[in-house]
């Protein structure tokens, strides 16, 4: 996976500008999952983000999830990676979308972290799209919250809150059949549009343009239930065995008898879970890296002693691809439980929140052993 080059410069983090003068508390109370918000000049240093050439180069990388959407001659959609040659020869208008730009660019990750007034447990990724003049993906709706930040060029956004979610049949992309917009805006570089889930929207490039989309995942109840049952599957241990020593002859041999149903009901009723079980499920599921994410362990890892000494002197940071969440005293890193000594919980909460930490001198030796193991896995890096 490619990483930042010369365009790796820090992004500013001014919430008053980002939210158009609103405090995070006011935004969450009045807009979050309720209604759209348009902010002009929300990200004034948007030009510090990767540009068109960097984005299209990432679309050629097999480790990056990308899509190509074309409107020429009817809607078409293909998954990457793509060659530069086929992109240059593609009939216009078209759009390239690259998922998880935050994993390939430190500045993109910094932009995404500007929205830390929303829990990381809800944060998904930063998707970036490049479109030729007139390009877009058609009128559609998403089931998640998104902040659409205009990069290079301009894009026209038409949005509406409509009940009719009927899609056009037979297309490779999800396009609304009866799109009825109620707002029509043109976004210039640095402008931002927040959309709650299920707000229909259609973005059309005016000339070449790029859009940075910070997405926040939502969880369908059915999907949560299925994942939770899979989680329980590896943890349920029931004793005993089905027995029927008092079995009596049934009138119908093909009938599932009431005694069998009662006994199995009783056996299954011993399956239990509580709030702690759900916490572990969420911690492991929410930090599980996406399938295309891989970590790079250090070629010549430091010994525990040298790592400890260096970390105390320089500090540590989470790898860009690492996900660290916590609940109370319980920590979860990249789909694994992280058992931390109680005395070190406050400091490691800072690591989870800020993703880097320098004041490590007071940490327990047990914690340095834990950190060293994560460093050897490529989950944690030493600060320069």
N, C-alpha and C positions, 0 to 999 in steps of 0.2 A: 504494500500500500504506500502511495506517495505521501510525503510529508511536506510541510511548508518550506519554501525557499526564501527568496528575497522579500516576499510579501508577508512574512511573519512579523507583523508589527502590532503592538497592543491596541485593543479597542477601548474606547472610553466607556464609562458606566455611569451615566447621569440619568437617574430615574425621572427627574422632573422633565427632561427633554424627551425621553423615551415614551412617556405616557402623556405628553402634552400638558404638563402642569398638574396632572392628577397624582395623588399619592397612591402607592400600591394598595393601601387599605380602601381608598375610594374606588379605585378601578375594580377591585375584587367585589366590592359591595354593589356597584352600579352596572358593571359591564360583563364581568366574567360569567360565561355560560348564559348570558341574558340578552345582550344586544351588541352590534358591531361598534367599533371605535376607529375613526380615521384620525391619524396624527401626522401633520405635515412636519417634515424635518426631524423625525424621531431619532434617526441615526445619522448625524451629520458627517461622520467619518466612514461612511459606507464604502468609500473607494479603497479603504485598506483591506477589504475582503478580496479573496481570489477573484480574478477576472475571467473573461470568456475563454482565453487560451488555456488557463489552468483547469477550468471546468471541463472543457472538451478533452483535455489530456486525461483527466480522471475517468472519463467515459470509455477510454480504451483499456482501462485497468481491469483485469478479471477479478480482482479482489474487491471491486467497488460495485455496488448495486446501481444499475442505471437503466433508463428506458428511453426509447425514441418514439415520438408520436408525430405522425405526419397527417396533414389534411389534404395533400395533393392527390387528386383522383379518388377521394373517399378516405375515411378514417383508417389509419393503420397504426399498429403499435408493436414494437419489438423490444426485447430485452438485450442489454449489453453483455460483454463488451463490444465496442464498435471500433472500426479502423478509421483513422483520419480521412482516408480516401473515400470511404462510403459516405461519411458525413458531408464532405465537400461536394460530392456528386448528387446528394439527395435533392429531389425536387422540393421547392419551397411552396408554402410555409411549413416549417417543422419546429419541434421542440425537443430538447434533450433534458432529461431530469436525472439528477444524481442524488442518491440518498446518502445520509450520514456524512455530509461534508465535514462535520465537526470532528470526525475521526481522522481526516486527512489534513486538516488545516487548524493550526493553533488559534489563528484569528477568528475562524469560523466558530470554534469551540468557545472562545471568549464572548462572541456575540450571543451565542445560545445561553451562556451563563448570566448574561445581563437580565434574564428573566427569572432570577433566583427567588423572586417573591412568590413564585409558584413552586410547590414541592418537586424535588427531583424525581420523586416516585411517579409523577405524572409526565415528566419530560421524556420525549421520544428521541427526536433527532433534528438536525438542520438539513432540509432538502433544498437544493438549488436548481433552478431551471434557467436554461438559455433558450430564447426563441428568436427566429427570424421574423421579419416584418409580417404581421398578421397571424403569427403563430400562437397557439394555445392548446388547451386540452378539452375545450368545449365546456358548456354549462353543466355543472355537476354539484354535488354536495358531499361533504365529508362528515364522518362520525366522530371527529375530534376537534379540539380547539386549535387554532392556528394564527400566528402572527405573520403576515405577508409583508416583507420589507423590500422595497424597490431598490435594486442596485443600478447597474448601467441602463440607460435609456428610460423609456416610459411605457407604462402598461395601462390600458383601460380596464377598469373593473366594474362589472355590473353585478349587483347582488340583490337578493330578495329572500324573504322568509315565506316560503310557500309550502302548502300542505301536500300538493301533488308531487310525489317523488317517482312517478312513472319514468322508466328509462326506455330509450330507443332500443328495440330488439336487434340482435345480430351484429352489434358493434364490438370491437375489441377494447373499447374504452367506455366508461360509464357516463353517458350523456343524457341529460334530462330531455324528455319529449316535449314538455310544455313549460319552458322556462319563462317566467314572468318577473323581470327585475323591477325593483322599486327604488334603487339608488344607482347612480352612474357617476363614477369618479375616474380621473386620470391621475395616476401616481407617478411622481418624479423621483429621481435618486434621493434616498434617505427617508422618503415617506413610508408610513406603515399603516396597514389595515388589519385590525383584529376581527376575526370571525368566530362566533360560537359554533358548536356542532350543528349540523343540518341546515345551515344557511346556504342556500343555493348561490353559486358564484361562477362568473365567467370572465377570465382574464385574457385580453388580446394584446399582443405586442404592437407597439407603435414604433416602427423601425426595429433594429436589434434591441433586445433587452434581457436583463437578468432579474430574477426574483429569488429572494432568500426566504424560506418558509420554516419557521420554528414551530414544530408540531408537538402537541401534548396528547398522549394516548388516553383513550377511554376503554372501558372493559365491559363488553357485553356479558350479561349475567350467565348466559349459557356457556360461553367460553370460559369464564371464571370457574363455573361448576365443573366442567370437564377437566380443566387443568388441576383443580383441587382434588378431584377423585383420583387422578393419576398420581398426584403427590401422596395421597393417603395409601394408594396401592402398595407402595414400597415401605410403608410404615405400620400397616395393620398386621397384628399377630393375634389370631384367634385360636384358643385352645379347644380341645375336644373334637368330636366327630359326630356326624349324623348317626343316630341309633334308633331302632324301632323294635326292641325285644318283645313288646306287647302287640305287635302287628296282628291285625285281624283281617280276614278275607273281606274284600270289597265287592259290592254288587257289580261295579264296572271296573275292570282291570285298567282301563285307559284313563280313569279319573285321577287327577292329582288330589289326594285326600286332604281333608281339613287338618288332620293331625300333622301331616308333613308340613303344610303351610305354617301352622302354629309353631312347630319346632324351629323351622328355618327363620321365621320372624324373630323368635327369641334369640337365636344365634347371632343374627345380624344386628340386633338391638345393642349388642355389646360394643359395636363400633362407636368410638367416642372421639370428639375433638373439642377444643376450647379456644379461647382467644389467643393463647400462646401458640397453638397449632396453626391458626390462621396467620399469625404474625410471621412465623417461620416460612409458611407457604409464600406469603407476599414478598418477604425479604429475598428468598432464593429465586422466585420467579421474576421479580422486577429487576434483579441485577444480572440475570442470565444473559451473557453476550449473544448478539444476533448470530445466526449461523455462519455468516460470511466474515465474522470478526475473529482474528487470530492474534496471539501475542508473541512478541519477540524476546525471549530470555536473553540476558547478557551473554555474549560469546565467552567471556572469562569472568564469571561472577566473583565478587569479593568474598572472602571468608566471613563468617559471622562477626569475628572480632574486628576486622577491617571495616566491614559494613557499618557496625555500630559506631565506631570512632568517626567515620566519615559522615554518617548521618547526623551525629551530634554536632559536628562542625558546620555542615552545609544545609541540612534539612532534607526533606523528601517531598515528592509530589506523586500523585496518581498518574499513571499512564493515561493518555487521552482516551483510550478505549475502555478504561476501567470504570466500573460502576460500584460505588460504595454507598450503602444506605444503612440507617440504624433505626431501631425502635427501643427506647429505654436503654438498657445496658447491652442489647443484642445488636451485633453488626453483621452485615452481609456484603461480601465482596465477590463480584463476578460469579454469582450463582452458588457460592459456598459460604457456610457460616464462619464467622470470624470471632473466636472467643477471646475477649479482651479482659485483662485484670481490672477489677472495679475501680482502682485508683487512677487508671489511665483513660477511663471512659471520657471525661471532659475534653482531654487533649485530642483524642481520636475523633471526637465529634467535630472538632475544628477542621481536622483533615478531611472529613466527609463533606463538610459545608464549603470549605475554601479550596479543597483539592490539592493544597500544598501546605506544608508546615515546617517551621524552622526550629522552634524551641523544643527540642527532643531530650534535653539533658536529664530531665526528671523521670523519663519513662522507665518502667521496670525491665529487667533483663528478659523476662518472659515475653514482653511486648516486642522487644528487638528481635527475638527469635521468630516471632510471628511475622514481623515486617521483613525480615531477611528472607523467609520462605516465599513471601509474595514478590519480593525483589527478584529472586531466582526464577520465578515463574513469568516475569515480565510485567507483573501487575503494577509495580511501584518502581519509580526511578529516583535516583539521587539528584538533588538540585545542583546546578553548576557551581 
